[in-house]
Amino acid sequence: MTQRTTWQSIKTFFSPDTIPFLISQGAPRRLLPVGTLLIGLILGFLWAYIISPNVYTEASPVHLSESWKEEFIKQVAWQFSASGAAEVAQRALDGLGNAADVLNNMLVKFANDPQLLPRLQAIQPFARNNPAELARITPSFFNSNLTPFLCVIGAALVISGAVIFNMIIPFSTLIRRKPTTASTVVEGQEAERRRLIEEAKKKEAELAAAQA
């Protein structure tokens, strides 16, 4: 007696004999509600992330991620080296909310960059943290970077739960309508009962006529 490996068990799902067997066992009918749910989830993700993704307008530099704040500071540094407009650089860095912290990290990160480092040092006097700007950010559980992953995990749990439930109690049995008329078997039994009653009445009538 040989034991099949996990890979061999998985390969059986793609065997040419598997689909006819599943059809003969009524699997398509059972999996139809689950397939409909899966298609709906896929279409929802396509619409939300590809066809019509969210577009944020009127956002401020404070809403940028740390990596994009670094790119923003690089742009300010290069513009200041070209124009020397201190007021413009000050106003731009204030919009980040934590420009001092980000710039200090960049001075360490780009310490070996001979072109960028002097420009970052030039705008360091203008970099300061702005608590009032940081207060505009209201982080929550639903706008974190984990939200897309949680959506995928939640969808997987819903689909797997629906598949398991459908295997135990098919959805078709829950949504099946009760018949409004008696079944064929019941109708046949009732007709046979009436026929026997009629025959008994006829025999009684014939017997009564013979005795008379």
Buried (B, 14 or more C-beta within 10 A) or exposed (E): EEEEEEEEEEEEEEEEEEEEEBEEEEBEEBBBBBEEBBEEBEEEBEEEEEEEEEEEEEEEBBBBEEEEBBEBBBEBBBBBBEEEEEEBBBEBBBBBBBBBBBBBBBBEEBEEEEEBBEBBEBBBEBBBBBEEBEEEEEEEEEEEEEEEEEBEEEBEEBBEEBBEBBEEEBBEEEEEEEEEEEEEEEEEEEEEEEEEEEEEEEEEEEEEEEEE
